[in-house]
Structure formats: C-alpha cells, structure tokens
Amino acid sequence: MLRGRIIKGVGGFYYVETSNGIYECRARGLFRKKNITPLVGDEVLIRVNDNDNTGYIEEIMERSSQLTRPPVANVTQAIIVMSVKEPDINYWLLDRFLVMAEHEELNTLICINKIDLAEIKELEVISNIYTNAGYRIIMTSAKTNEGIKELKSLLENNITVFAGPSGVGKSSLLNKIDKKLNLKTGEISKKTARGKHTTRHVELIDIDYHSYVLDTPGFSSLNLNFIKEEVQLGRCFREINRYSHKCKFIGCLHYKEPDCEVKRQVEKGNIYKTRYENYISFLEEIRNIRRY
C-alpha cells in the first residue's frame, strides 16, 4: 500500500498525494460504518488499482489536530489575513477569527496585507493592539513584495490555514509565494467594497516539500456556537486570559462583576478597548445563542 495525504475532497472522491503522484480515491465502506469521514489533511494508506490508477483509502493515520470549519486534519498553524485598506481592516471580524483559532489551540499569526495603501500611523495602531495581545504580526504587500519572503519562511514544514474575509488578498499573497500556483484572485466590488468569493472548496495547496496551505473560502461572518460555556470566551482572548486569574471571583466573566482585574487593566490601557468591546459583544451573542 502507498502512504499519502488527502489534498482535496469533492463529491465522495479524495485526491491523495503520494511519492508516486496523485490518485483519485474512494473511502472504504468500513469508515462509513464507523462514522469516520476522511478529511483533507489526513495521512492515509491507499490500495491502488493498477488498471485505471484509482485507489481506495484503507487506513487513516492518527490525527494531530482536527478542525470543523474548515473541515481539515493535521493543521499546525493558522495565519489570519486582513487588509489594512480595500477593504478597511475589520477588528470585529479579525477578533472573531482569532477566537476560532484560539479555541482550536492553533499556533496563530496575523498577516496585515496591502500595507502599501496605508499610512505608517495606521499600521502602528494595528501592530500595537495585537502585539500587546500576544500575537506575531506580519506586514505584507503583494504589490511591492514587502514581507513576502518572511511569510514564505513561516509556511515551511507546516500545514497552514490561511483564513480571512474575501478581498483581503489571500490568493494574491500565495501567488507571490509560489508563482506556479496561478490562483484566481477576486476584485473588490465597488458597490459593497467587499471581495467577490473566488475560493470554492477546501483544498491543500502544495507550496513546497512538506509545506501546505489551506486556502479557505472567504467569510463575512462566523457564528460562535462552538463555544459552549461563557467562561471559555475569555480564554480565547490572550490578554484577558493573562489577567483573569487576579479577578475577585473564580469564573469571572469580566462584564458586570465587581473588583474585576480585567476591567481595571482596560482602564489602565493595558488591554485595548477595541478588544474588550469585541469580547463583550461576543459574550452577549453567546448568551443569546444559549437562550434560544
């Protein structure tokens, strides 16, 4: 049998990359009986039919991680891509992506793209907010090539979720990193100032040996129903989690409770107000979800 990795799944067919090339495979019925669905990113063993070069997935190796949105296995890091302009950076949406990545316990970086369109002061504000929160920031421009080399080095020997809303330049950045990709890029709709959806399915893109990127479909919003308990939300905001152990009450939600260390740090400026306001907005949303 051949060992390989599922790089794409469409309509019950799985495309498995091996040392001998890519094979179109079906999964054995055994997986369906066990309620196991092969995922993009899975390392598998396949049995090849020499007559037509198709195959069957015989075994799925143990997964190191598993995401539900997008459905993918063995991801090692997430890079959240936002543009500073065209469209303008959306802190609410960025924090939403970060909550999802933190909940999945991914190593997470933030890529701010289209920096050629921004003033230095604008970039400093973004950098200050998120380096203070504990994130590494990569500043890039697909137009001037700034930051492309650094971004490429961060992709090496990783399976990376490239996440972010439409129009921020994810596909353009990947085309710069690997010119043979020739991924379709979307122009910004002048009417809505939002990107047109260009990526249609979940697929691992082979950047280099042992380096894959998951170019996920663009999102305009993400619901938070994966958070089951309100107290979990604070753990998904790194700087809030950092100070929460000093709160008066165990399980403090940092909302209306007295003697809250997190609220004190917001007043001192050690937690940025935009981050705290988004936290409260998400908390109220989670409460509404649970209510209904």
ZAPA-598814 format. One record per atom (N, C-alpha, C, O): residue in one letter; x, y, z. Coordinates in steps of 0.02 Angstrom, whole numbers, padded with zeros to 5 digits, always signed. Layout:
<rs>
AXYZ...
</rs>
This chain:
<rs>
M+00042-00060+00000M+00000+00000+00000M+00044+00063+00000M+00101+00061+00022L+00016+00116-00025L+00051+00180-00029L+00028+00227+00026L-00031+00229+00044R+00075+00264+00054R+00059+00315+00103R+00055+00382+00068R+00095+00398+00025G+00006+00422+00088G-00001+00488+00058G-00043+00534+00101G-00060+00517+00158R-00060+00592+00074R-00100+00641+00110R-00158+00663+00066R-00149+00676+00006I-00218+00667+00095I-00276+00692+00058I-00268+00768+00049I-00263+00805+00098I-00267+00790-00013I-00259+00862-00026I-00323+00894-00050I-00329+00956-00051K-00373+00852-00070K-00437+00881-00092K-00490+00827-00087K-00477+00768-00099G-00551+00847-00069G-00607+00801-00068G-00667+00833-00102G-00689+00887-00082V-00694+00800-00153V-00751+00828-00190V-00800+00771-00207V-00781+00722-00240G-00862+00777-00182G-00914+00729-00201G-00899+00657-00187G-00916+00613-00227G-00867+00642-00131G-00853+00573-00113G-00788+00546-00142G-00769+00489-00128F-00754+00587-00182F-00688+00568-00208F-00634+00606-00170F-00642+00665-00154Y-00580+00571-00154Y-00525+00601-00117Y-00462+00597-00159Y-00445+00544-00186Y-00427+00653-00164Y-00366+00656-00205Y-00307+00653-00158Y-00295+00698-00117V-00269+00598-00164V-00216+00583-00117V-00148+00592-00152V-00133+00561-00202E-00108+00637-00122E-00041+00649-00148E+00008+00599-00117E+00012+00594-00056T+00044+00563-00159T+00094+00514-00136T+00160+00527-00171T+00165+00572-00213S+00210+00489-00154S+00275+00495-00186S+00272+00475-00260S+00317+00491-00299N+00219+00439-00278N+00210+00416-00348N+00162+00460-00388N+00147+00445-00446G+00138+00514-00357G+00090+00557-00391G+00024+00561-00353G+00019+00538-00296I-00027+00590-00385I-00092+00600-00354I-00141+00548-00379I-00147+00537-00440Y-00177+00515-00334Y-00226+00464-00351Y-00295+00486-00330Y-00305+00512-00275E-00344+00474-00374E-00414+00484-00356E-00438+00423-00319E-00435+00367-00346C-00463+00432-00258C-00480+00375-00216C-00552+00381-00189C-00580+00436-00183R-00579+00324-00172R-00640+00321-00132R-00622+00292-00064R-00571+00258-00057A-00663+00306-00015A-00651+00279+00052A-00687+00213+00059A-00742+00204+00033R-00658+00166+00094R-00690+00102+00107R-00754+00112+00147R-00760+00158+00187G-00803+00068+00135G-00867+00072+00171G-00859+00064+00245G-00902+00084+00284L-00803+00033+00265L-00788+00023+00336L-00789+00089+00375L-00812+00091+00432F-00764+00142+00344F-00761+00207+00378F-00832+00233+00390F-00846+00262+00443R-00876+00224+00342R-00945+00248+00349R-00980+00211+00406R-01017+00241+00445K-00967+00146+00412K-00996+00106+00466K-00972+00130+00534K-01009+00127+00583K-00910+00153+00537K-00881+00177+00600K-00894+00252+00610K-00871+00281+00659N-00932+00282+00562N-00947+00354+00565N-00884+00396+00564N-00878+00447+00598I-00836+00375+00523I-00774+00412+00513I-00773+00441+00442I-00783+00404+00394T-00762+00506+00437T-00757+00538+00372T-00685+00559+00359T-00657+00597+00398P-00655+00535+00304P-00588+00559+00287P-00589+00635+00278P-00637+00662+00251L-00536+00668+00299L-00532+00741+00294L-00472+00761+00253L-00421+00727+00251V-00479+00818+00221V-00420+00849+00189V-00367+00858+00243V-00382+00882+00298G-00305+00839+00228G-00251+00843+00276G-00235+00776+00308G-00181+00768+00337D-00280+00728+00303D-00268+00662+00332D-00209+00628+00298D-00203+00630+00236E-00167+00596+00338E-00118+00550+00311E-00151+00482+00307E-00182+00459+00356V-00146+00449+00249V-00183+00387+00237V-00139+00335+00203V-00087+00350+00175L-00163+00273+00207L-00135+00219+00167L-00187+00201+00114L-00245+00192+00130I-00164+00196+00052I-00211+00181-00003I-00190+00117-00040I-00130+00101-00045R-00240+00082-00066R-00228+00025-00110R-00243+00048-00181R-00299+00071-00195V-00195+00041-00225V-00200+00068-00293V-00225+00014-00342V-00201-00043-00341N-00273+00033-00384N-00296-00010-00438N-00253+00004-00499N-00259+00057-00530D-00210-00043-00517D-00162-00032-00572D-00196-00025-00640D-00166+00002-00687N-00259-00048-00646N-00293-00044-00711N-00309+00027-00731N-00304+00045-00790D-00330+00068-00682D-00350+00136-00700D-00319+00190-00655D-00337+00248-00658N-00270+00169-00613N-00234+00216-00570N-00280+00253-00520N-00264+00308-00499T-00336+00222-00503T-00376+00248-00447T-00358+00208-00385T-00318+00162-00388G-00389+00226-00329G-00371+00190-00268G-00427+00190-00217G-00479+00222-00226Y-00414+00153-00163Y-00459+00152-00105Y-00420+00170-00042Y-00364+00145-00032I-00449+00213-00001I-00418+00229+00063I-00430+00171+00110I-00487+00155+00125E-00376+00140+00133E-00380+00081+00176E-00373+00099+00250E-00402+00067+00293E-00333+00151+00264E-00320+00167+00333E-00307+00242+00340E-00275+00272+00297I-00332+00271+00394I-00319+00342+00410I-00274+00345+00472I-00291+00317+00524M-00218+00378+00465M-00170+00383+00520M-00200+00428+00576M-00245+00468+00563E-00174+00421+00635E-00197+00462+00692E-00186+00536+00677E-00134+00556+00652R-00237+00577+00693R-00234+00648+00679R-00202+00686+00737R-00215+00671+00796S-00160+00735+00721S-00132+00777+00774S-00179+00834+00791S-00176+00862+00846S-00224+00852+00745S-00275+00904+00758S-00332+00894+00709S-00324+00861+00658Q-00389+00922+00726Q-00447+00918+00682Q-00490+00980+00689Q-00511+00997+00745L-00503+01014+00635L-00546+01073+00634L-00613+01055+00604L-00619+01009+00563T-00665+01091+00625T-00731+01081+00596T-00746+01133+00542T-00783+01119+00495R-00717+01193+00549R-00728+01246+00500R-00662+01281+00487R-00640+01321+00528P-00630+01266+00431P-00647+01217+00380P-00633+01146+00404P-00590+01137+00447P-00668+01095+00376P-00655+01026+00397P-00587+01002+00371P-00581+00986+00311V-00538+00999+00414V-00470+00982+00393V-00433+00952+00452V-00446+00970+00510A-00386+00907+00437A-00348+00874+00490A-00274+00894+00487A-00249+00915+00435N-00241+00888+00544N-00168+00894+00550N-00141+00964+00534N-00084+00972+00513V-00183+01015+00543V-00160+01084+00535V-00111+01101+00591V-00123+01082+00649T-00057+01135+00575T-00007+01152+00626T-00009+01226+00645T+00015+01245+00699Q-00036+01269+00601Q-00040+01340+00619Q-00094+01374+00578Q-00118+01349+00527A-00114+01433+00603A-00162+01475+00567A-00131+01543+00555A-00100+01572+00599I-00140+01569+00495I-00121+01638+00480I-00185+01674+00460I-00215+01659+00409I-00204+01723+00502I-00264+01762+00489I-00244+01823+00447I-00204+01864+00469V-00272+01827+00387V-00253+01881+00341V-00308+01934+00340V-00367+01919+00330M-00288+01996+00351M-00333+02053+00346M-00298+02107+00305M-00237+02114+00308S-00336+02144+00267S-00307+02201+00231S-00316+02264+00273S-00365+02270+00310V-00269+02310+00268V-00275+02373+00304V-00321+02421+00267V-00354+02463+00298K-00324+02413+00201K-00367+02454+00158K-00395+02411+00102K-00366+02360+00083E-00452+02432+00075E-00483+02400+00016E-00489+02324+00022E-00458+02289-00017P-00529+02298+00069P-00571+02334+00117P-00533+02354+00180P-00481+02325+00196D-00560+02405+00215D-00529+02427+00278D-00528+02370+00328D-00571+02326+00327I-00479+02372+00372I-00474+02320+00423I-00536+02319+00467I-00561+02372+00487N-00560+02260+00480N-00620+02250+00520N-00598+02214+00584N-00589+02154+00585Y-00591+02253+00639Y-00567+02225+00702Y-00615+02173+00730Y-00594+02122+00759W-00679+02185+00722W-00730+02139+00747W-00722+02071+00714W-00725+02019+00747L-00711+02071+00649L-00704+02008+00612L-00636+01975+00626L-00632+01914+00632L-00584+02016+00632L-00518+01989+00649L-00521+01953+00716L-00495+01898+00723D-00552+01985+00766D-00556+01954+00832D-00598+01890+00830D-00586+01844+00869R-00646+01889+00787R-00687+01829+00779R-00645+01770+00753R-00650+01714+00778F-00605+01783+00702F-00560+01731+00676F-00510+01709+00730F-00495+01649+00736L-00486+01756+00769L-00437+01740+00821L-00469+01696+00875L-00438+01650+00901V-00532+01711+00893V-00567+01670+00942V-00572+01598+00917V-00560+01551+00955M-00589+01590+00853M-00594+01522+00825M-00527+01486+00827M-00524+01427+00846A-00474+01521+00809A-00407+01491+00808A-00384+01473+00879A-00355+01420+00889E-00398+01517+00927E-00379+01504+00996E-00419+01445+01024E-00392+01403+01061H-00482+01442+01007H-00524+01386+01030H-00497+01319+01005H-00501+01269+01040E-00469+01320+00944E-00441+01259+00916E-00368+01248+00938E-00336+01199+00917E-00342+01294+00980E-00274+01290+01007E-00221+01287+00953E-00173+01249+00957L-00231+01328+00901L-00183+01332+00846L-00130+01384+00861L-00143+01435+00893N-00070+01372+00837N-00019+01424+00837N-00042+01476+00786N-00049+01460+00727T-00053+01538+00807T-00087+01587+00764T-00044+01649+00754T-00015+01677+00800L-00041+01671+00690L-00007+01733+00672L-00057+01777+00635L-00106+01752+00608I-00043+01841+00633I-00086+01889+00598I-00047+01920+00541I+00008+01946+00551C-00075+01917+00482C-00044+01948+00422C-00086+02008+00402C-00145+02002+00386I-00056+02067+00404I-00089+02129+00381I-00064+02144+00311I-00005+02159+00301N-00109+02139+00263N-00091+02145+00192N-00111+02214+00163N-00149+02251+00194K-00085+02229+00105K-00097+02292+00069K-00069+02352+00107K-00100+02406+00108I-00012+02343+00139I+00016+02397+00179I+00040+02455+00136I+00052+02510+00162D+00047+02444+00071D+00066+02498+00025D+00011+02552+00021D+00024+02607-00003L-00049+02535+00043L-00106+02582+00040L-00115+02621+00105L-00158+02665+00108A-00074+02607+00156A-00086+02635+00222A-00031+02682+00245A+00025+02680+00221E-00049+02727+00291E-00001+02770+00324E+00033+02730+00381E+00005+02683+00408I+00094+02750+00397I+00132+02716+00450I+00094+02716+00516I+00094+02666+00552K+00061+02772+00532K+00024+02777+00595K-00032+02725+00599K-00045+02697+00653E-00065+02713+00543E-00119+02662+00542E-00091+02593+00557E-00121+02555+00595L-00033+02578+00528L-00001+02513+00540L+00022+02506+00612L+00020+02452+00641E+00046+02561+00640E+00069+02559+00710E+00011+02545+00758E+00020+02508+00806V-00047+02573+00744V-00106+02562+00787V-00123+02487+00787V-00133+02457+00840I-00127+02457+00727I-00144+02386+00721I-00091+02344+00757I-00108+02298+00795S-00028+02359+00744S+00027+02321+00774S+00025+02324+00850S+00035+02274+00884N+00013+02384+00876N+00012+02393+00949N-00043+02352+00982N-00033+02321+01034I-00102+02352+00952I-00159+02316+00981I-00144+02241+00986I-00157+02210+01037Y-00116+02213+00932Y-00111+02140+00929Y-00045+02112+00954Y-00041+02054+00975T+00008+02152+00953T+00070+02129+00986T+00059+02132+01062T+00084+02089+01099N+00021+02181+01085N+00003+02185+01156N-00038+02124+01177N-00032+02100+01233A-00080+02100+01131A-00121+02041+01146A-00079+01977+01146A-00100+01926+01174G-00021+01980+01115G+00023+01921+01115G+00031+01887+01049G+00052+01829+01046Y+00015+01922+00993Y+00020+01892+00927Y+00080+01919+00888Y+00101+01976+00897R+00107+01876+00846R+00158+01898+00799R+00123+01927+00738R+00076+01897+00712I+00146+01985+00715I+00116+02020+00659I+00163+02018+00599I+00223+02031+00606I+00137+02001+00541I+00175+02004+00479I+00142+02057+00435I+00082+02054+00421M+00181+02105+00413M+00156+02158+00369M+00176+02141+00297M+00235+02131+00283T+00127+02138+00252T+00142+02118+00183T+00110+02164+00131T+00063+02201+00145S+00137+02159+00072S+00107+02192+00014S+00121+02148-00047S+00178+02139-00067A+00068+02121-00077A+00076+02082-00138A+00099+02127-00196A+00126+02102-00245K+00087+02192-00189K+00105+02239-00242K+00180+02255-00241K+00212+02257-00293T+00207+02267-00181T+00278+02287-00176T+00323+02230-00154T+00384+02237-00151N+00294+02172-00139N+00330+02112-00115N+00356+02118-00044N+00393+02074-00021E+00338+02170-00009E+00361+02178+00060E+00331+02122+00103E+00271+02109+00101G+00373+02090+00142G+00352+02038+00189G+00340+01970+00158G+00326+01922+00194I+00346+01964+00092I+00332+01900+00058I+00382+01846+00078I+00363+01789+00090K+00446+01865+00081K+00497+01816+00099K+00487+01790+00170K+00494+01730+00183E+00469+01835+00216E+00457+01816+00286E+00396+01769+00290E+00397+01719+00326L+00344+01786+00253L+00283+01745+00253L+00298+01675+00226L+00275+01626+00254K+00336+01671+00172K+00354+01607+00143K+00392+01563+00192K+00380+01503+00197S+00438+01593+00229S+00478+01555+00277S+00434+01527+00333S+00449+01474+00361L+00381+01563+00350L+00336+01540+00403L+00292+01482+00381L+00264+01446+00423L+00285+01473+00316L+00244+01418+00289L+00283+01352+00285L+00253+01299+00280E+00349+01356+00288E+00390+01297+00277E+00378+01244+00331E+00376+01259+00391N+00370+01181+00309N+00360+01123+00353N+00298+01130+00397N+00297+01106+00454N+00247+01163+00371N+00184+01172+00407N+00125+01157+00362N+00129+01162+00301I+00068+01138+00393I+00003+01140+00359I-00032+01201+00389I-00051+01201+00448T-00042+01251+00348T-00065+01316+00372T-00135+01332+00347T-00148+01330+00287V-00179+01349+00393V-00244+01376+00374V-00234+01450+00358V-00213+01489+00401F-00249+01469+00298F-00246+01539+00276F-00317+01565+00279F-00357+01551+00235A-00335+01601+00332A-00404+01621+00342A-00412+01697+00340A-00364+01734+00353G-00471+01718+00323G-00485+01790+00319G-00543+01803+00272G-00560+01759+00232P-00573+01861+00276P-00630+01876+00232P-00608+01884+00159P-00549+01892+00145S-00657+01883+00115S-00643+01892+00044S-00614+01961+00030S-00631+02010+00063G-00570+01964-00018G-00545+02028-00041G-00483+02054-00006G-00456+02106-00025V-00459+02018+00046V-00400+02042+00083V-00335+02023+00049V-00281+02048+00069G-00338+01980-00001G-00278+01965-00040G-00244+01899-00024G-00184+01892-00036K-00281+01851+00003K-00251+01786+00019K-00221+01752-00043K-00164+01731-00042S-00261+01747-00095S-00238+01713-00156S-00181+01752-00189S-00135+01721-00216S-00183+01818-00187S-00129+01859-00216S-00063+01846-00180S-00010+01841-00211L-00066+01840-00113L-00006+01826-00075L+00022+01757-00092L+00083+01749-00100L-00022+01708-00099L+00001+01640-00116L+00031+01638-00186L+00080+01602-00198N+00003+01676-00232N+00031+01679-00299N+00101+01710-00299N+00144+01690-00339K+00113+01757-00254K+00179+01787-00247K+00229+01737-00217K+00288+01735-00237I+00205+01698-00170I+00249+01649-00136I+00268+01593-00184I+00325+01570-00184D+00221+01571-00226D+00234+01517-00273D+00200+01536-00339D+00140+01528-00347K+00240+01560-00386K+00213+01587-00449K+00178+01534-00492K+00136+01552-00533K+00193+01471-00482K+00161+01419-00523K+00090+01404-00502K+00054+01369-00536L+00069+01431-00444L+00002+01418-00419L-00051+01448-00465L-00100+01415-00483N-00042+01511-00482N-00089+01547-00525N-00161+01542-00499N-00207+01527-00537L-00169+01555-00434L-00236+01553-00404L-00278+01612-00429L-00251+01666-00440K-00342+01600-00438K-00387+01654-00459K-00395+01705-00403K-00407+01686-00345T-00389+01768-00419T-00397+01820-00369T-00462+01859-00383T-00484+01863-00441G-00491+01887-00331G-00555+01922-00338G-00546+01997-00333G-00510+02022-00289E-00579+02033-00377E-00577+02105-00373E-00626+02128-00319E-00672+02091-00301I-00617+02188-00294I-00662+02216-00244I-00723+02246-00279I-00717+02286-00325S-00781+02226-00256S-00843+02255-00283S-00848+02328-00262S-00846+02343-00203K-00853+02373-00310K-00857+02444-00294K-00921+02461-00256K-00924+02508-00217K-00972+02421-00268K-01037+02435-00237K-01035+02419-00162K-01063+02456-00122T-01002+02364-00144T-01003+02342-00074T-00936+02350-00040T-00932+02343+00021A-00883+02364-00079A-00815+02369-00052A-00794+02304-00018A-00753+02304+00028R-00822+02248-00043R-00802+02183-00016R-00780+02139-00073R-00799+02149-00130G-00739+02090-00056G-00712+02046-00107G-00765+01999-00134G-00811+01978-00098K-00758+01981-00198K-00800+01929-00226K-00771+01861-00207K-00710+01853-00206H-00814+01813-00191H-00790+01747-00172H-00756+01713-00231H-00785+01709-00286T-00695+01689-00221T-00658+01657-00275T-00637+01586-00258T-00630+01545-00303T-00628+01570-00195T-00608+01503-00174T-00671+01464-00156T-00709+01485-00113R-00682+01406-00188R-00746+01372-00184R-00746+01309-00140R-00798+01289-00115H-00688+01278-00131H-00688+01216-00093H-00624+01213-00051H-00577+01251-00061V-00624+01166-00003V-00567+01157+00041V-00515+01115+00004V-00529+01060-00019E-00455+01142-00001E-00402+01106-00037E-00334+01125-00009E-00320+01184+00005L-00291+01075+00000L-00222+01088+00020L-00182+01107-00041L-00183+01072-00091I-00148+01163-00036I-00106+01186-00091I-00034+01171-00073I-00009+01192-00021D-00001+01134-00117D+00069+01114-00106D+00115+01172-00124D+00125+01188-00183I+00142+01205-00072I+00188+01261-00083I+00259+01235-00096I+00293+01259-00141D+00279+01188-00056D+00346+01159-00061D+00343+01092-00025D+00292+01073+00003Y+00398+01056-00027Y+00400+00991+00005Y+00383+00997+00080Y+00415+01035+00116H+00331+00960+00101H+00307+00962+00171H+00278+01030+00191H+00272+01044+00250S+00260+01072+00142S+00230+01137+00157S+00164+01143+00119S+00163+01143+00057Y+00110+01147+00157Y+00044+01152+00126Y+00006+01212+00155Y+00015+01231+00213V-00036+01241+00113V-00079+01295+00135V-00151+01277+00118V-00165+01251+00064L-00195+01291+00165L-00266+01281+00154L-00296+01349+00137L-00305+01391+00181D-00311+01359+00073D-00340+01422+00051D-00415+01416+00059D-00450+01390+00015T-00441+01440+00115T-00511+01429+00133T-00557+01480+00099T-00535+01535+00084P-00621+01461+00088P-00668+01510+00062P-00673+01571+00107P-00668+01566+00168G-00683+01629+00077G-00690+01690+00116G-00753+01691+00158G-00804+01662+00139F-00748+01723+00216F-00805+01726+00261F-00822+01800+00274F-00777+01842+00278S-00885+01814+00280S-00904+01881+00301S-00923+01881+00375S-00923+01934+00407S-00939+01823+00402S-00953+01818+00474S-00943+01746+00496S-00942+01700+00455L-00935+01737+00560L-00926+01670+00589L-00967+01667+00652L-00959+01709+00697N-01012+01618+00657N-01051+01614+00719N-01008+01581+00773N-00958+01549+00758L-01028+01591+00835L-00988+01570+00892L-01020+01511+00929L-01008+01502+00989N-01059+01471+00894N-01094+01417+00928N-01048+01360+00950N-01069+01314+00984F-00984+01364+00930F-00937+01313+00952F-00914+01325+01024F-00885+01281+01056I-00929+01384+01051I-00913+01398+01122I-00973+01379+01164I-01026+01410+01159K-00965+01329+01205K-01021+01300+01243K-01032+01334+01310K-01089+01337+01334E-00980+01360+01341E-00985+01393+01406E-00958+01464+01401E-00906+01475+01370E-00994+01512+01431E-00974+01583+01426E-00903+01595+01449E-00867+01636+01421V-00882+01559+01501V-00816+01570+01530V-00759+01551+01481V-00703+01575+01489Q-00775+01509+01431Q-00725+01489+01382Q-00702+01548+01338Q-00646+01549+01314L-00746+01597+01329L-00730+01652+01284L-00670+01692+01307L-00626+01709+01267G-00666+01706+01372G-00610+01745+01398G-00543+01711+01386G-00492+01745+01378R-00543+01644+01384R-00481+01607+01371R-00459+01614+01299R-00401+01601+01282C-00504+01636+01255C-00488+01645+01184C-00463+01715+01168C-00447+01730+01111F-00461+01759+01219F-00431+01825+01213F-00368+01822+01257F-00372+01823+01318R-00310+01820+01226R-00248+01806+01263R-00236+01854+01320R-00218+01834+01375E-00245+01919+01307E-00229+01968+01359E-00282+01968+01415E-00265+01982+01472I-00344+01951+01399I-00395+01944+01451I-00379+01883+01494I-00384+01886+01555N-00360+01829+01463N-00342+01769+01500N-00281+01781+01545N-00275+01752+01599R-00236+01824+01521R-00174+01839+01557R-00189+01870+01626R-00154+01855+01675Y-00240+01913+01629Y-00255+01949+01692Y-00312+01917+01732Y-00323+01936+01790S-00348+01870+01703S-00409+01846+01734S-00398+01811+01801S-00444+01810+01843H-00339+01783+01812H-00328+01747+01875H-00324+01794+01935H-00326+01771+01992K-00320+01860+01922K-00318+01909+01977K-00387+01937+01993K-00394+01980+02037C-00438+01913+01957C-00506+01937+01972C-00529+01910+02039C-00505+01858+02063K-00576+01945+02070K-00601+01926+02137K-00637+01859+02136K-00629+01818+02181F-00677+01848+02082F-00717+01788+02079F-00689+01738+02030F-00667+01756+01975I-00689+01674+02049I-00671+01620+02002I-00727+01615+01950I-00786+01614+01968G-00708+01612+01887G-00759+01610+01834G-00786+01678+01817G-00840+01684+01787C-00750+01731+01836C-00771+01799+01820C-00777+01807+01744C-00732+01786+01707L-00831+01838+01722L-00842+01849+01650L-00820+01919+01628L-00825+01937+01570H-00793+01958+01676H-00764+02024+01661H-00815+02071+01628H-00799+02109+01583Y-00876+02066+01653Y-00930+02105+01623Y-00959+02154+01675Y-00944+02213+01673K-00999+02129+01721K-01029+02172+01771K-01008+02154+01842K-01034+02180+01891E-00960+02107+01847E-00938+02085+01913E-00895+02139+01947E-00859+02176+01913P-00899+02145+02012P-00858+02194+02048P-00786+02169+02056P-00771+02109+02052D-00741+02218+02066D-00670+02202+02080D-00641+02156+02027D-00610+02105+02042C-00653+02174+01964C-00629+02135+01907C-00562+02163+01882C-00558+02221+01863E-00511+02121+01884E-00444+02142+01864E-00441+02159+01789E-00405+02204+01769V-00478+02123+01749V-00478+02135+01677V-00505+02205+01662V-00475+02241+01623K-00561+02223+01693K-00589+02290+01681K-00541+02344+01706K-00536+02398+01676R-00505+02329+01759R-00455+02376+01785R-00399+02386+01734R-00375+02442+01724Q-00378+02332+01701Q-00324+02336+01652Q-00347+02372+01588Q-00307+02403+01553V-00412+02367+01573V-00440+02405+01516V-00435+02480+01531V-00415+02519+01489E-00453+02498+01593E-00450+02569+01614E-00378+02595+01613E-00366+02653+01597K-00330+02552+01629K-00260+02571+01629K-00230+02573+01559K-00176+02601+01549G-00265+02544+01511G-00240+02543+01442G-00197+02482+01427G-00167+02478+01373N-00192+02435+01473N-00153+02375+01462N-00190+02323+01420N-00159+02278+01391I-00256+02329+01419I-00297+02291+01372I-00332+02343+01328I-00366+02388+01353Y-00324+02337+01263Y-00353+02387+01218Y-00429+02384+01219Y-00459+02330+01220K-00459+02444+01218K-00531+02449+01224K-00568+02414+01168K-00620+02383+01179T-00541+02417+01106T-00574+02385+01050T-00579+02309+01061T-00630+02278+01044R-00527+02280+01089R-00527+02208+01102R-00578+02192+01156R-00616+02143+01150Y-00579+02232+01209Y-00627+02219+01264Y-00699+02228+01240Y-00742+02188+01257E-00712+02280+01200E-00779+02291+01174E-00802+02233+01130E-00860+02213+01132N-00757+02206+01089N-00774+02148+01048N-00787+02086+01092N-00832+02046+01078Y-00748+02079+01145Y-00760+02025+01192Y-00830+02029+01221Y-00866+01978+01223I-00851+02088+01243I-00918+02097+01271I-00972+02083+01219I-01022+02051+01233S-00961+02106+01158S-01008+02094+01103S-01016+02019+01091S-01072+01995+01082F-00960+01983+01090F-00962+01911+01079F-00996+01875+01138F-01034+01827+01128L-00982+01899+01199L-01012+01869+01258L-01088+01874+01256L-01123+01826+01271E-01113+01933+01238E-01185+01943+01233E-01215+01899+01179E-01271+01873+01186E-01178+01890+01125E-01202+01847+01070E-01207+01774+01094E-01257+01740+01079I-01157+01751+01130I-01157+01683+01156I-01216+01673+01204I-01248+01620+01204R-01229+01723+01245R-01286+01719+01291R-01352+01714+01254R-01397+01677+01274N-01358+01750+01199N-01419+01747+01158N-01426+01678+01125N-01482+01652+01119I-01370+01650+01102I-01371+01584+01072I-01396+01532+01122I-01438+01490+01106R-01370+01536+01183R-01389+01488+01235R-01462+01497+01256R-01496+01449+01274R-01486+01559+01253R-01555+01574+01273R-01605+01540+01226R-01659+01519+01246Y-01585+01536+01161Y-01631+01509+01111Y-01610+01439+01089Y-01643+01408+01048
</rs>
